Amino acid sequence: MIPFTDEELEPAVAGVIDKVRPSIKLDGGDIKLIGIKDAKVFVQLQGACVGCGSSGTTLKYGVEKQLKILIHPDLTVVNVPIGAEDNWEQLG
């Protein structure tokens, strides 16, 4: 169980995303934090990452791994597809 509320996690999660963003941008993509709910971090891959076969690897072994190391091991990442931003809380 994570000892933080979703609201308390947001600044730390945003900081980690800002750390990984430059490597994602190197390949023509980007990442946006959509929200956090019940220790699930909802992000949206953008640019060249949309539809890329490596996007799942980027999320699990790039973004999620850093979140687990730097914040808490129980955090998980969920990708929010383009167009699903208004319904992100129903995903994952």
C-alpha positions, 0 to 999 in steps of 0.5 A: 500500500502506498502511504501517499494520496494521489494528490501528494504523488502528483509533484513527484510523478511529474518530476520523474516524467520530466526526467524521462521526457528528454530521452522520449523526445530524442525519438520524436515523441513526448509524454504527458501526465494525465492523472493519478488514481489508486497508485496508477499513473495515467500518461499519454504518449504523443508524437512518434510514440503513438503507434510505435511498437516500442511504446509498451517497453518505453512505459514499462521499462523506462517510465514505470521503472523510474517511478518504482525506483524513485517514488514507490515500488507499487506504482504502475503506469497506464497509457491513455490512448489519444482521444480517451483523455476525458475517460482516463479514470475508467482505464486500467 
